[in-house]
Structure formats: structure tokens, C-alpha cells
Amino acid sequence: MLRILLGLAAAVVALAGISAARELFGPLALAAVIVIICHPLRHPLERWGLPRWLATTAVIAVAWAVLLVMALLLGFAGMEFTQLVITYAGDLRATADDVLAWLTGLGLDYRLSDGLTGVLTPSAILGFVTSLGNGVLIVLTALFFIFAYVIFMAADAARYGRAESAFGPAAHPAMERITRFNSGVRRYYVVNAAFGLLVAVVDGLALWWMGVPAPLVWAILSFVTNFVPNIGFVLGLVPPALLALVVGGWPLMLGVIAVYCVANVLLQVLIQPKFVSDAVSLSLTLSFFSVLFWTFVIGPLGAILSIPLTLLVRALVLEGDPGARWLRWLSGDTSAAPNGDGTSTDGARARGNAIRRAAARSDSRAAARRASARSDAG
């Protein structure tokens, strides 16, 4: 019990420190994720005979390109959204008044009705846009630090990959956990990017066909919110649905909601979670909690980084402790599931790796003895 209490106290202190330094930790985590995603590019380049420094430069260039595309998309969407609010300010006010009259007619208290319709006023939406713009400005300011982080991490990644050959079997368990974590992060973002692109194309074309203004902005929003587990669908639906209400009334709004429900629920709710679960082995409950938790700790960026951060905590805290195997299984890690003999899948994998390493050492010793025998015979 004392050990558990000390562990919880240490976790609270660590999380408080991370939250206090969120302006540094968030960009650092984002840079690490981007380097992890781009790092496999190094291996084919080195196999083709490129120098290590040139392969590292290629990884840095690709990572920078990803960051620049992200910044351009967010900047474009933010400016277009602000222009939409300014253009439809009068329509927003009129729609808010109509909704207020309708709610009051239903018997709702006037103050409650006024509060519910307050979200449709131009000032409220502009206030939201301003806060969103401040957040984007903070992210853009942090891009300088992210660029620097990417350079350092990409340069060090090759050295980390040689740790097992430098330190031998002692480094294998830790390197195996890191490798499994990196693979999970890459699979997670590849799956989400693929489904996000598909959802963005479907939503954008549907909104364009229905005549909703700025369909490209809402397509970008659908793509970005697809990286937010569980609640990303709702975050991507609300703005275009409200705009459809303003420009086309209830029929257009219901049409937008219907299209999003058919396309997004089919792809994001029914199909995508299966692929994501197979990619990262996290339960749906833990995925949903991760979004809320990491958003609370490091801000909006935590929603996008929630799954990698949760995988990192599991790799550092649980995967190195054999007694925590049941916690890993509860978190959704299928490799921790017990087999019929009471062992786990990852335990069998570790034994198999140990057997293969022992066989390789035995083969190398036998080859050395044969070479020595030939030398003596000569």
C-alpha cells in the first residue's frame, strides 16, 4: 500500500510539473511524434549507400515539411473561418433571435433560452475565434522550438538505434519496449491519417454539393478532428451544422447532420476503431479517458497526442514490471493476455528472442572454432 501511495504521489508531482511546463512539453512531444513517424525513411536511404548525415538530413527535411503543411492548413482554415463569421454576422444574429423565440415559445425560461442562443451571436463566435487564434499563434511560435527539437531528435535517433549492439543483451528489453512503442505510434497515425483523408473528402464533397459555404475549411476540420479519439466526430460536425442553419435553415442543417452521421459514424465509429485498436492495443474506454486527461494536463494539443502519450506511459511504467501484466491486459494490450499455461504472449515472444539470440551466439562460437581449426591446420 505504501508503494502504491508513493507511486501516486510521484505521478501527481510529475503531472503537475508537465502541466506547468505545457508550453515546452507539448511542442517537445509533438516533435518526438513527428520524428518517430519520419524515422523509418532513414533505413532505405542508408541501405542505398547514402551517408548517415545525409539520411538524417532527409528525415529532418520530411519532418519540417510535415510541420509546414500543418501550419499552412491551420492558418488557412483559421483565416477563412474568421472571414465567414464577419460575412454572416447579420445572419447569425437573426438566426439567434429566431432560435430564442422558438425556445421561449416552448416554455423555456428566457434566461436559459438566451444563454443557449448566445453561442450563435457573432461576438461569442468571434471570441471563440480569437481564443482559437491565440492558440494557433502559440503553436506557430512554438514551431521554432519544434524545428530545433526535430533536428536534435533526428540526429540522435540513429545513435539510439545502435544501443543494443553497443550494450548487448542487457539493453534488449528496454529497446524492445521502445521499438514496440514507436511502431504503435506510427501505425496509429497512419491509420488515422488514412481514415481522416477519406472522411475529409466525403464531407467536403457533400458540403460543396449541398451549398454550404467554405467546404474546404470543414474538410480540413474533419481531417484534424479525426485524430481526436471518440469525440472528434462531434467537434468536426458542430461548426458546419451551425453555418448550415444560418444560411439554409433547419432543412440544410438536418441534411448536414444526416450526411455526417452516415459517413462519419460508418467510418469513424464502426470501422476505424477496429483498425486503431489493432494498431495500438488500447481499450475504447482508456482511449476516451486519455483525450480528456491529456487535454486537461497539456491543453488542446493533448487531444491529438493523447494516444501516443498513453502508450508512452504504458511502455515506461507497466511493460517493465512483470507484476503489472494484468493492468496491461485491462488497458487493451493483447500481448499481455495469459496463455493456457499461465504465461503471456509477450513472455513467449521474449523467450523466443532469447532462444534465437542464444542460437546466434552458439553459431558464432562454432564458426570461430571452425575458423581457428582451419588456421591451425594451415
N, C-alpha and C positions, 0 to 999 in steps of 0.2 A: 504493500500500500504506500509506504514511504517513497519507493522508487517511482510509482505512478504519479504521486503528488509532485515530486521534484521534476519529473518529466513535463507535467502540465505547466508548472511554474516557469520552467525554462522555455517552453513553447510560447507562453504568453509574452514573456520578455522579448523573445526573438521576433514575434509577430508585431509587437508594439514598435520595435526598432525598425522593422521593414516598413510599417505604415508611416512612421515619422520620416523615413527617407524614401518615400514613394517616388519622388521626382527623380531620384537616381536609380532606384531599384527597378522601376517599370521599364525605362529605356534599356537598362542592362539586360533584363530578362528578354525583352523583345529582340535585342541584338543577338543574344545567345540562341534564341529560337531560329532566327534567320540564318545564322552561321550553321546550325545543325542541319537545316533544310538544304543549304547550298553545299555543304562539305563533301557529299559523295561525288561531286563534279571533279574533285581532286584526283581520285583514283584512276579513272580512264586517262586523264591527261598525263599522269606520271607513268602509266603503262605505255603510253605512246612515246615516251622518251623525253618529255618536257622537264626542264629543271624544276626542283621543288619550289623555288622562289616564284617561277612563272605560274605554276599551278596554284600557288597561294594567291597570286595577283588575280588570277581568273576567278577564284572563289570570292575575293573581295569585290571585284567588278560586278559579278552577278548579284551579290548581296546589296550593293549600292543601287543597282538597277531596280531591284525589288522595292527598296525603300523609296526611291524617287517615284516609281509608279504609284505606290501607296499615297505619297504626299500629293501628287498631282490629282489623283482621283478624289481624295478627301477635299482638297482645295476647290476643285471644280464643283463638286456636289454642294459644298457649303455656300459658295457664291450664288449658285443657281437657286438654292433654297431661299436664301435671303431675298433675291430678286422676286421670287414667287410671292413671298409674304408682302413685299412692298406693292406688287402689282395687284394683288387681290385683297388689299386691306379693307376696302369698302365692302366687298362681298363677304369677307369674314365677319365683319361687324353685323351685316344684315342677317347672315346665317345664325350668328349667335343670338340675335334678338328673336328670330323665328323659333329656334330651339327653346329659348327661355319661355316664350309664350306657350309653346306646346307643353312643356313640363309643368308650367303653372296651371294650365288647363286640366292636367291630370290630377291636380290636387297636391302637388309637392309644395313644400314651404318655399317662399320666394327666395329666402337667403340661400337655401340649399340649391335651388334651381340656378340662381345667379352664380353660385360657386362652380356648379357643374359646367355651365356655359362659359365661364371665364377662360377656360383653356382655348376657346375659339377666337378670343379677341386678338387683334394684331399686336397689342402691347405685350400680352402674355407670350405669344409665339415669338415675337422679336426678342423678348427677354430670354426665352429658351435658346434662340439662335445665337444671342450674344454670349450666353454661357457656353454654348457649344463651340462658338468661335474662339473663346478664350481657351477652351480645352484643346482645340486644334492648334492654336498658337503655341501653347505649352509643348505639344507634341512636336511641332515644327522646330521650336527652339531646342528641344532635346535631340533633334536629328543630328546636330553637331556631335553630341556625346555618343549617339548610336553609331555614327560613322567611325569615330575613334575606337569604340568598343569592337566593332566588326573587324577593323584592321588587326587589333591585338589578338582577338579570339581566333581569327582565321590563321594568323601566323603561329599561334601556339597549338592549334588543333593537330597539326602533323606531329608535333613532339609528344602530345598526349597519346597518339595512336601507337607510339613506339614504347609505351610504358611496360607492356607485358614482356616484350623481348628484352628490355633492359633489366627488369627486376625478376623475371622468371615466374614460376607458378604462384608466388606469393601475391602478385598483383592481379592474377586471373579473376578471382571472384568480384573484385571491385570493377575491373574493366568489363566484365560480362554484364554487370548491372548497368553501367554507363552505356554500353552498346545497346542493350535492350531498351533503355530509356530513349536514346537517340532514335532508334528505329520506330518506337511508338510515336514520338513527336512527328517524325516525317510522315508516317502513314496517316496520322490524324489530319494533318494539314493538307495532304494530297487528296484524301477523301473529301474533306470539307470544301476544298477549292473546286474539285470536280463537280460536286453537287451544287455548290454556290453558283458556279458559272451557268449550269443548266437552269437553276431556278431563276437567276437574273435574266437570262434570255427569254424564258417563258413569261415572266412577269412584265418585262419591258415591252415585249411584243403585244401582250394582252392589253396593257395600259395604253399603248400607242393606238391600237385598233379601237379601243373604247373612247378615245379622245381626251384622256386625262393629261393635263399639261406636264411637261418635263419627264417623260417616261424614262429617259436615260438616268436621271437622278435617282429615281426609285429603283431602277435596276441595280445601280451601284449600291444603294442602301440594302437591297435584298442580298447582294453578294457579301457585303461586310457583315450584316447581322447573321448570316449563315454560320459564321464562326463563333457565335454565342449559343451554347447548347441550350436546348429546351425552350427558351423564351425568345430566341432570335426571330422566330416567325411573327410573333406579336409586335416586336419592335419594328420590323420591316413593314407591317401592314398598316399601322395606325396613321402615319403621315399621308400616304396616298389615298387612304379611305376618307380622311377628313377633307383633303383637297377635292376629291370627287363629290363629296357632299356640298361643298361650296360652289363648284362650277356646274354641277349637273343634278343636284338634289338627291333625294333618297334613292331613286332607282339606280343612278350611277354608282352611288356608294355601295348599295347592296350588290351590284354587279361586280365591283372591285373585290368586295369581301368574298363573294362566291368563287371568283377566279383564284384568289389567293388560297382559299380553303381547299379547293380541288387540287391545284398544282402543288402548293407548298405542303399541305398536310400529306398528300400522297408521297412526295419526295422526301420532305424533311422529317415527318413524323413516323411514317410507316416503313420507308425503305432505308433512308440514311442512317438511323440509329443502329440498325443491324451491322452495317459496314463499319461505323465508328466503334461499336462495341467490339467487333472482331479486331479492329486496328489497335485499340488501346487497352482493352480488357478492363473497362470501368463500368460499374453499375449505373443505371439511369439515375437512381436516387443520388449517388455520390456526384455524378456529373452536374445535376441541377444544384445541389448544395455548393459545389465548387464555384459556380458562377456567382452566387450570392456572396460567398465567403471572400473570394479574392477581389471582387468588386469593392467590398467593404474595406479590405485591407489596403489595396493599392489604387483604387479608383477605377474609372471606366476601362482602362487598359486591362484590368484584371479579368474582365468578362471574356476577352479574346484569348488571354493567356491562362485561363483557369485550368484547362485540361493539362497542358504541359507542366504547370506548377504543381498540380496534384500528383502527376506521375513522378515528378522530381522528389516530392516529399515521400511518396511510397518507396521509391528506389533507395533513398538515403536512410529512412527510418525503419521501414518494415522488411525490405528484401534482405538486409544484412543480419536480421535476427531470426533464427530458426523457430523461436517460440512464438513469433508473430505470424506464422503461416496462416492461421485461421483468420486473422484480420485481413490479410491479403486476399484470401478467398472471399470474404464478405465484401471486399471492395470491388470484386469482379475479376480478379486475376485468376484465370482458368489454370495457369501453370501451377498454382498452389493447391489445386484440388487433390484430395487424397486418392491414391490408387487402392486396389483391393488389398495390397499387402501393408497398407498403412503409410506408405511413402507418398511423396508428391511428385508431380511431373517434372518440376524443376530439379528436384533431388535426383531423379533418374537421369535427367539431362546432365547434371553435374558429374554423376558417376560415369556416364558415358564419355564426357570430355576428359575426365581423369584417366579412364582406361585408354583413350586414344593418345593422350599425352605420354602415358607410361609406355605404350607400344612404340610411339615415335622415338622416345629416348632409348628403348631397347634396340630398335632398328639402327639408330645412330651409333650405339656402342658396338653392335655387331659389325657394322660397316667399318668402324675404326679398327676393330680387331682383325678383320679381313685385310684391310689396307696394311696394318702392321705386319701381318703374316707374310703378305706378298713382299713387303720391304725386306723382311728378314731372309726370305727365300732368295731374293735377288742378291 
